[in-house]
Each structure stands twice: as C-alpha cells, then as structure tokens.
Amino acid sequence: MFVLTIDQVDSRRTADAVTTVIAELRAALGGALVLPPERTAGDEFQLLIREPAATLDTILRLTRAERWSVGCGVGSVREPLPRDIREATGEAFLAARTAVERAKKRQSRFALEAAGARDAATHLEALIDLLLATRSRRSLEGWQLHDLLVAGSTQAAAASELGITPQAASLRARAADLKTEAAVTGALVTLLAELDGRAE
C-alpha cells in the first residue's frame, strides 16, 4: 500500500492549510482512501491509499501547490486496520516518515521510499522528479488548458471555452508538454504498482 505523509512548508509564516486540504482530498479521492486522512501532528497529515493511480494523482496535486513536502512510503501495513490512521502502523508508514524528512530538503519537495526495494524506489523517484520539474515550468495558460482537459473537455471544446483558436490550443498544449505528461503519468502508475508488489 501507499502512505503519504505531508508536511506544510513554512507553516510558521503562513496560515494553517491542513484542514482545508484534507477536506479537498477526501472529496477528490473518495473510495480510493483506505482510511480517512487525519492531521497527525502540527501541520502534518497522512493518507493511506491502495491504488497507484490515486497515489500519483495526489502527489501531483499537492506538489503543484508548492506549499507541501510530500513523502511517499510503499510497503506493508499491519492488519487489521484501525479506524483512525493515527493508530495504523507498518513498513509503509515507516518509509513515509523517512521520505517526508528527505522531501523537506529536496528541490522537488517530494521523496519516495519503499521497504525492501530501495534501488527501485530511487529510480522511480528520479522519474517523478523529472515530471515535477516539467510541471513547475508550465505557464498559467498551460495549466488552464491542462485543467480543462483533465476535467473531460476535448481540446476543441477547451479552446472554445478559453476563447482561443484550436491551432492556438495545440500550440499551448505542446508548450505545456501535455501529451508527454499523459504518457509519462501512465508509465509511472505502472511502475508504482510494480514497486508496491516488490515492497515488503
């Protein structure tokens, strides 16, 4: 399983955003959450997710905001599960703790750890870092198109809503590397699933 331990960046100088983002993630992830997310300490909270696609989506969602350090731990979780994530334990939780501490010191604000599969986790972390770096350079216009396409719009419909020509939308999509991101995201989900299968 996948455990995300998330810590707010520079929380001493910014308003506490944990309660708000937990509510947003509950609404967005729904049944993908194995246990409800909870604040674990101060400006930190945890998520327990079974599906790799939902895990990657959450990582991308949180790192886009540039206000969270995100540690992802992959591994076993002790069962039976408690009702409260704060009482849950296992290798995935230990890995997530190590990961979030590393994430705080990394430019991408993301780190990945997997129990018993460190090399594979290191390689996958590097690939996710590359995607995060690409996304960090995306313009506001690129994000506008991205969000419409992710919500289900066709590129033509998105162009109409944005008040631009289809040709301009194509240029914007190319500049934002949207097709590349879609292909890479699918590959990363597969690799996360494989890592989950290898982790202890």
ChimeraX commands (.cxc) that place a marker at each C-alpha (Angstrom):
marker #1 position 0.00,0.00,0.00 radius 0.5
marker #1 position 0.94,3.65,-0.26 radius 0.5
marker #1 position 1.25,6.02,2.67 radius 0.5
marker #1 position 1.65,9.74,2.07 radius 0.5
marker #1 position 2.98,11.85,4.90 radius 0.5
marker #1 position 2.57,15.52,4.05 radius 0.5
marker #1 position 4.03,18.50,5.87 radius 0.5
marker #1 position 3.15,22.14,5.24 radius 0.5
marker #1 position 6.06,24.26,4.01 radius 0.5
marker #1 position 7.00,27.29,6.09 radius 0.5
marker #1 position 3.95,26.88,8.31 radius 0.5
marker #1 position 5.25,29.37,10.88 radius 0.5
marker #1 position 4.84,32.19,8.37 radius 0.5
marker #1 position 1.70,31.01,6.56 radius 0.5
marker #1 position -1.84,30.18,7.63 radius 0.5
marker #1 position -2.57,26.58,8.55 radius 0.5
marker #1 position -3.96,24.89,5.42 radius 0.5
marker #1 position -4.15,21.30,6.68 radius 0.5
marker #1 position -7.89,21.23,7.47 radius 0.5
marker #1 position -8.77,22.69,4.08 radius 0.5
marker #1 position -6.59,20.36,2.03 radius 0.5
marker #1 position -7.76,17.29,3.95 radius 0.5
marker #1 position -11.36,18.18,3.06 radius 0.5
marker #1 position -10.38,18.68,-0.59 radius 0.5
marker #1 position -8.59,15.34,-0.74 radius 0.5
marker #1 position -11.47,13.48,0.89 radius 0.5
marker #1 position -13.79,14.85,-1.78 radius 0.5
marker #1 position -11.37,14.17,-4.64 radius 0.5
marker #1 position -10.20,10.69,-3.65 radius 0.5
marker #1 position -13.37,9.23,-2.14 radius 0.5
marker #1 position -13.21,5.44,-2.16 radius 0.5
marker #1 position -9.51,5.38,-3.07 radius 0.5
marker #1 position -8.73,6.24,0.56 radius 0.5
marker #1 position -8.26,3.14,2.71 radius 0.5
marker #1 position -8.60,5.23,5.88 radius 0.5
marker #1 position -9.77,8.83,6.26 radius 0.5
marker #1 position -6.87,11.32,6.21 radius 0.5
marker #1 position -6.08,12.91,9.54 radius 0.5
marker #1 position -3.79,15.54,10.96 radius 0.5
marker #1 position -1.04,13.62,12.75 radius 0.5
marker #1 position 0.97,16.42,14.34 radius 0.5
marker #1 position 1.03,20.19,13.97 radius 0.5
marker #1 position 0.94,21.00,10.27 radius 0.5
marker #1 position 1.35,17.39,9.09 radius 0.5
marker #1 position -1.19,14.83,7.91 radius 0.5
marker #1 position -1.28,11.33,6.46 radius 0.5
marker #1 position -3.11,9.41,3.75 radius 0.5
marker #1 position -3.37,5.65,3.19 radius 0.5
marker #1 position -4.14,4.75,-0.43 radius 0.5
marker #1 position -4.37,1.37,-2.14 radius 0.5
marker #1 position -4.33,2.39,-5.83 radius 0.5
marker #1 position -1.17,3.67,-7.54 radius 0.5
marker #1 position -3.12,5.97,-9.88 radius 0.5
marker #1 position -4.77,7.78,-6.96 radius 0.5
marker #1 position -1.41,7.97,-5.22 radius 0.5
marker #1 position 0.30,9.62,-8.17 radius 0.5
marker #1 position -2.64,11.97,-8.69 radius 0.5
marker #1 position -2.37,13.08,-5.06 radius 0.5
marker #1 position 1.38,13.60,-5.33 radius 0.5
marker #1 position 0.90,15.75,-8.43 radius 0.5
marker #1 position -1.97,17.68,-6.86 radius 0.5
marker #1 position -0.03,18.51,-3.70 radius 0.5
marker #1 position 3.33,19.33,-5.31 radius 0.5
marker #1 position 1.62,21.65,-7.80 radius 0.5
marker #1 position 0.52,23.85,-4.90 radius 0.5
marker #1 position 4.18,24.34,-3.87 radius 0.5
marker #1 position 3.22,24.51,-0.20 radius 0.5
marker #1 position 3.70,20.88,0.86 radius 0.5
marker #1 position 6.58,18.47,1.39 radius 0.5
marker #1 position 5.30,15.08,0.24 radius 0.5
marker #1 position 6.79,11.80,1.42 radius 0.5
marker #1 position 5.51,8.59,-0.17 radius 0.5
marker #1 position 6.11,5.29,1.59 radius 0.5
marker #1 position 5.45,1.95,-0.10 radius 0.5
marker #1 position 5.19,-1.32,1.77 radius 0.5
marker #1 position 3.12,-3.44,4.08 radius 0.5
marker #1 position 0.59,-2.11,6.57 radius 0.5
marker #1 position -0.29,-4.02,9.71 radius 0.5
marker #1 position -3.76,-5.53,9.66 radius 0.5
marker #1 position -6.45,-5.47,10.84 radius 0.5
marker #1 position -6.52,-1.77,10.14 radius 0.5
marker #1 position -7.65,0.55,12.91 radius 0.5
marker #1 position -10.39,3.11,12.28 radius 0.5
marker #1 position -8.00,6.01,12.78 radius 0.5
marker #1 position -4.95,6.38,10.54 radius 0.5
marker #1 position -3.03,7.80,13.51 radius 0.5
marker #1 position -3.12,4.33,15.05 radius 0.5
marker #1 position -2.02,2.48,11.91 radius 0.5
marker #1 position 1.49,1.03,11.62 radius 0.5
marker #1 position 3.64,-0.94,9.23 radius 0.5
marker #1 position 6.59,-0.67,6.88 radius 0.5
marker #1 position 4.79,1.77,4.58 radius 0.5
marker #1 position 4.30,4.21,7.46 radius 0.5
marker #1 position 7.96,3.98,8.47 radius 0.5
marker #1 position 9.01,4.52,4.86 radius 0.5
marker #1 position 6.72,7.55,4.53 radius 0.5
marker #1 position 8.26,9.11,7.65 radius 0.5
marker #1 position 11.75,8.75,6.18 radius 0.5
marker #1 position 10.51,10.07,2.85 radius 0.5
marker #1 position 8.90,13.23,4.17 radius 0.5
marker #1 position 12.02,14.14,6.12 radius 0.5
marker #1 position 14.03,13.83,2.90 radius 0.5
marker #1 position 11.38,15.71,0.92 radius 0.5
marker #1 position 11.79,18.76,3.15 radius 0.5
marker #1 position 15.38,19.12,1.91 radius 0.5
marker #1 position 14.77,18.42,-1.79 radius 0.5
marker #1 position 14.05,20.93,-4.54 radius 0.5
marker #1 position 11.00,18.98,-5.74 radius 0.5
marker #1 position 9.65,18.73,-2.17 radius 0.5
marker #1 position 8.97,15.05,-2.91 radius 0.5
marker #1 position 10.66,11.81,-1.87 radius 0.5
marker #1 position 9.84,8.13,-2.29 radius 0.5
marker #1 position 10.85,5.23,-0.05 radius 0.5
marker #1 position 9.94,1.56,-0.37 radius 0.5
marker #1 position 10.58,-1.09,2.26 radius 0.5
marker #1 position 12.97,-3.70,0.85 radius 0.5
marker #1 position 13.17,-2.09,-2.59 radius 0.5
marker #1 position 15.38,0.95,-2.13 radius 0.5
marker #1 position 17.05,0.90,-5.57 radius 0.5
marker #1 position 13.74,0.64,-7.41 radius 0.5
marker #1 position 12.32,3.47,-5.29 radius 0.5
marker #1 position 15.36,5.66,-6.02 radius 0.5
marker #1 position 14.97,5.16,-9.77 radius 0.5
marker #1 position 11.24,5.85,-9.69 radius 0.5
marker #1 position 11.76,8.93,-7.53 radius 0.5
marker #1 position 14.09,10.33,-10.19 radius 0.5
marker #1 position 11.46,9.82,-12.90 radius 0.5
marker #1 position 8.77,11.51,-10.80 radius 0.5
marker #1 position 11.20,14.37,-10.11 radius 0.5
marker #1 position 11.59,14.86,-13.86 radius 0.5
marker #1 position 7.81,15.12,-14.30 radius 0.5
marker #1 position 7.57,17.55,-11.37 radius 0.5
marker #1 position 10.31,19.71,-12.89 radius 0.5
marker #1 position 8.43,19.82,-16.21 radius 0.5
marker #1 position 5.21,20.80,-14.45 radius 0.5
marker #1 position 6.98,23.51,-12.43 radius 0.5
marker #1 position 7.86,25.33,-15.66 radius 0.5
marker #1 position 4.30,25.29,-17.01 radius 0.5
marker #1 position 2.67,28.67,-17.65 radius 0.5
marker #1 position -0.68,29.74,-16.25 radius 0.5
marker #1 position -2.14,29.38,-19.76 radius 0.5
marker #1 position -0.80,25.85,-19.96 radius 0.5
marker #1 position -2.39,24.99,-16.63 radius 0.5
marker #1 position -5.72,26.41,-17.77 radius 0.5
marker #1 position -5.75,24.07,-20.76 radius 0.5
marker #1 position -4.48,21.16,-18.66 radius 0.5
marker #1 position -7.28,21.55,-16.12 radius 0.5
marker #1 position -10.00,21.65,-18.77 radius 0.5
marker #1 position -8.65,18.53,-20.49 radius 0.5
marker #1 position -8.33,16.66,-17.18 radius 0.5
marker #1 position -11.93,17.61,-16.39 radius 0.5
marker #1 position -13.03,15.86,-19.58 radius 0.5
marker #1 position -13.10,18.57,-22.24 radius 0.5
marker #1 position -11.85,17.89,-25.72 radius 0.5
marker #1 position -9.09,20.17,-26.93 radius 0.5
marker #1 position -11.54,21.85,-29.33 radius 0.5
marker #1 position -14.06,22.46,-26.55 radius 0.5
marker #1 position -11.30,23.73,-24.27 radius 0.5
marker #1 position -10.14,26.13,-26.96 radius 0.5
marker #1 position -13.67,27.47,-27.31 radius 0.5
marker #1 position -14.02,27.95,-23.56 radius 0.5
marker #1 position -10.67,29.73,-23.38 radius 0.5
marker #1 position -11.56,31.95,-26.31 radius 0.5
marker #1 position -8.66,30.81,-28.48 radius 0.5
marker #1 position -8.42,29.01,-31.80 radius 0.5
marker #1 position -7.88,25.23,-32.00 radius 0.5
marker #1 position -4.48,25.95,-33.50 radius 0.5
marker #1 position -3.56,28.14,-30.53 radius 0.5
marker #1 position -4.74,25.40,-28.18 radius 0.5
marker #1 position -2.49,22.90,-29.95 radius 0.5
marker #1 position 0.48,25.22,-29.59 radius 0.5
marker #1 position -0.36,25.76,-25.92 radius 0.5
marker #1 position -0.65,22.01,-25.33 radius 0.5
marker #1 position 2.72,21.44,-26.98 radius 0.5
marker #1 position 4.41,24.17,-24.95 radius 0.5
marker #1 position 2.92,22.71,-21.76 radius 0.5
marker #1 position 4.04,19.16,-22.66 radius 0.5
marker #1 position 0.53,17.87,-22.02 radius 0.5
marker #1 position 0.76,14.82,-24.29 radius 0.5
marker #1 position 4.12,13.91,-22.79 radius 0.5
marker #1 position 2.72,14.23,-19.29 radius 0.5
marker #1 position -0.23,11.98,-20.12 radius 0.5
marker #1 position 2.08,9.28,-21.47 radius 0.5
marker #1 position 4.55,9.59,-18.59 radius 0.5
marker #1 position 1.79,9.52,-15.99 radius 0.5
marker #1 position 0.52,6.20,-17.31 radius 0.5
marker #1 position 4.02,4.73,-17.18 radius 0.5
marker #1 position 4.59,6.00,-13.64 radius 0.5
marker #1 position 1.35,4.42,-12.43 radius 0.5
marker #1 position 2.54,1.07,-13.80 radius 0.5
marker #1 position 5.93,1.47,-12.11 radius 0.5
marker #1 position 4.29,2.41,-8.80 radius 0.5
marker #1 position 2.15,-0.73,-9.00 radius 0.5
marker #1 position 5.26,-2.82,-9.65 radius 0.5
marker #1 position 7.07,-1.17,-6.74 radius 0.5
marker #1 position 4.11,-1.92,-4.49 radius 0.5
marker #1 position 4.36,-5.56,-5.49 radius 0.5
marker #1 position 8.06,-5.68,-4.63 radius 0.5
marker #1 position 7.99,-3.73,-1.38 radius 0.5
marker #1 position 7.85,-5.57,1.94 radius 0.5
marker link #1:1,2 radius 0.2
marker link #1:2,3 radius 0.2
marker link #1:3,4 radius 0.2
marker link #1:4,5 radius 0.2
marker link #1:5,6 radius 0.2
marker link #1:6,7 radius 0.2
marker link #1:7,8 radius 0.2
marker link #1:8,9 radius 0.2
marker link #1:9,10 radius 0.2
marker link #1:10,11 radius 0.2
marker link #1:11,12 radius 0.2
marker link #1:12,13 radius 0.2
marker link #1:13,14 radius 0.2
marker link #1:14,15 radius 0.2
marker link #1:15,16 radius 0.2
marker link #1:16,17 radius 0.2
marker link #1:17,18 radius 0.2
marker link #1:18,19 radius 0.2
marker link #1:19,20 radius 0.2
marker link #1:20,21 radius 0.2
marker link #1:21,22 radius 0.2
marker link #1:22,23 radius 0.2
marker link #1:23,24 radius 0.2
marker link #1:24,25 radius 0.2
marker link #1:25,26 radius 0.2
marker link #1:26,27 radius 0.2
marker link #1:27,28 radius 0.2
marker link #1:28,29 radius 0.2
marker link #1:29,30 radius 0.2
marker link #1:30,31 radius 0.2
marker link #1:31,32 radius 0.2
marker link #1:32,33 radius 0.2
marker link #1:33,34 radius 0.2
marker link #1:34,35 radius 0.2
marker link #1:35,36 radius 0.2
marker link #1:36,37 radius 0.2
marker link #1:37,38 radius 0.2
marker link #1:38,39 radius 0.2
marker link #1:39,40 radius 0.2
marker link #1:40,41 radius 0.2
marker link #1:41,42 radius 0.2
marker link #1:42,43 radius 0.2
marker link #1:43,44 radius 0.2
marker link #1:44,45 radius 0.2
marker link #1:45,46 radius 0.2
marker link #1:46,47 radius 0.2
marker link #1:47,48 radius 0.2
marker link #1:48,49 radius 0.2
marker link #1:49,50 radius 0.2
marker link #1:50,51 radius 0.2
marker link #1:51,52 radius 0.2
marker link #1:52,53 radius 0.2
marker link #1:53,54 radius 0.2
marker link #1:54,55 radius 0.2
marker link #1:55,56 radius 0.2
marker link #1:56,57 radius 0.2
marker link #1:57,58 radius 0.2
marker link #1:58,59 radius 0.2
marker link #1:59,60 radius 0.2
marker link #1:60,61 radius 0.2
marker link #1:61,62 radius 0.2
marker link #1:62,63 radius 0.2
marker link #1:63,64 radius 0.2
marker link #1:64,65 radius 0.2
marker link #1:65,66 radius 0.2
marker link #1:66,67 radius 0.2
marker link #1:67,68 radius 0.2
marker link #1:68,69 radius 0.2
marker link #1:69,70 radius 0.2
marker link #1:70,71 radius 0.2
marker link #1:71,72 radius 0.2
marker link #1:72,73 radius 0.2
marker link #1:73,74 radius 0.2
marker link #1:74,75 radius 0.2
marker link #1:75,76 radius 0.2
marker link #1:76,77 radius 0.2
marker link #1:77,78 radius 0.2
marker link #1:78,79 radius 0.2
marker link #1:79,80 radius 0.2
marker link #1:80,81 radius 0.2
marker link #1:81,82 radius 0.2
marker link #1:82,83 radius 0.2
marker link #1:83,84 radius 0.2
marker link #1:84,85 radius 0.2
marker link #1:85,86 radius 0.2
marker link #1:86,87 radius 0.2
marker link #1:87,88 radius 0.2
marker link #1:88,89 radius 0.2
marker link #1:89,90 radius 0.2
marker link #1:90,91 radius 0.2
marker link #1:91,92 radius 0.2
marker link #1:92,93 radius 0.2
marker link #1:93,94 radius 0.2
marker link #1:94,95 radius 0.2
marker link #1:95,96 radius 0.2
marker link #1:96,97 radius 0.2
marker link #1:97,98 radius 0.2
marker link #1:98,99 radius 0.2
marker link #1:99,100 radius 0.2
marker link #1:100,101 radius 0.2
marker link #1:101,102 radius 0.2
marker link #1:102,103 radius 0.2
marker link #1:103,104 radius 0.2
marker link #1:104,105 radius 0.2
marker link #1:105,106 radius 0.2
marker link #1:106,107 radius 0.2
marker link #1:107,108 radius 0.2
marker link #1:108,109 radius 0.2
marker link #1:109,110 radius 0.2
marker link #1:110,111 radius 0.2
marker link #1:111,112 radius 0.2
marker link #1:112,113 radius 0.2
marker link #1:113,114 radius 0.2
marker link #1:114,115 radius 0.2
marker link #1:115,116 radius 0.2
marker link #1:116,117 radius 0.2
marker link #1:117,118 radius 0.2
marker link #1:118,119 radius 0.2
marker link #1:119,120 radius 0.2
marker link #1:120,121 radius 0.2
marker link #1:121,122 radius 0.2
marker link #1:122,123 radius 0.2
marker link #1:123,124 radius 0.2
marker link #1:124,125 radius 0.2
marker link #1:125,126 radius 0.2
marker link #1:126,127 radius 0.2
marker link #1:127,128 radius 0.2
marker link #1:128,129 radius 0.2
marker link #1:129,130 radius 0.2
marker link #1:130,131 radius 0.2
marker link #1:131,132 radius 0.2
marker link #1:132,133 radius 0.2
marker link #1:133,134 radius 0.2
marker link #1:134,135 radius 0.2
marker link #1:135,136 radius 0.2
marker link #1:136,137 radius 0.2
marker link #1:137,138 radius 0.2
marker link #1:138,139 radius 0.2
marker link #1:139,140 radius 0.2
marker link #1:140,141 radius 0.2
marker link #1:141,142 radius 0.2
marker link #1:142,143 radius 0.2
marker link #1:143,144 radius 0.2
marker link #1:144,145 radius 0.2
marker link #1:145,146 radius 0.2
marker link #1:146,147 radius 0.2
marker link #1:147,148 radius 0.2
marker link #1:148,149 radius 0.2
marker link #1:149,150 radius 0.2
marker link #1:150,151 radius 0.2
marker link #1:151,152 radius 0.2
marker link #1:152,153 radius 0.2
marker link #1:153,154 radius 0.2
marker link #1:154,155 radius 0.2
marker link #1:155,156 radius 0.2
marker link #1:156,157 radius 0.2
marker link #1:157,158 radius 0.2
marker link #1:158,159 radius 0.2
marker link #1:159,160 radius 0.2
marker link #1:160,161 radius 0.2
marker link #1:161,162 radius 0.2
marker link #1:162,163 radius 0.2
marker link #1:163,164 radius 0.2
marker link #1:164,165 radius 0.2
marker link #1:165,166 radius 0.2
marker link #1:166,167 radius 0.2
marker link #1:167,168 radius 0.2
marker link #1:168,169 radius 0.2
marker link #1:169,170 radius 0.2
marker link #1:170,171 radius 0.2
marker link #1:171,172 radius 0.2
marker link #1:172,173 radius 0.2
marker link #1:173,174 radius 0.2
marker link #1:174,175 radius 0.2
marker link #1:175,176 radius 0.2
marker link #1:176,177 radius 0.2
marker link #1:177,178 radius 0.2
marker link #1:178,179 radius 0.2
marker link #1:179,180 radius 0.2
marker link #1:180,181 radius 0.2
marker link #1:181,182 radius 0.2
marker link #1:182,183 radius 0.2
marker link #1:183,184 radius 0.2
marker link #1:184,185 radius 0.2
marker link #1:185,186 radius 0.2
marker link #1:186,187 radius 0.2
marker link #1:187,188 radius 0.2
marker link #1:188,189 radius 0.2
marker link #1:189,190 radius 0.2
marker link #1:190,191 radius 0.2
marker link #1:191,192 radius 0.2
marker link #1:192,193 radius 0.2
marker link #1:193,194 radius 0.2
marker link #1:194,195 radius 0.2
marker link #1:195,196 radius 0.2
marker link #1:196,197 radius 0.2
marker link #1:197,198 radius 0.2
marker link #1:198,199 radius 0.2
marker link #1:199,200 radius 0.2
view
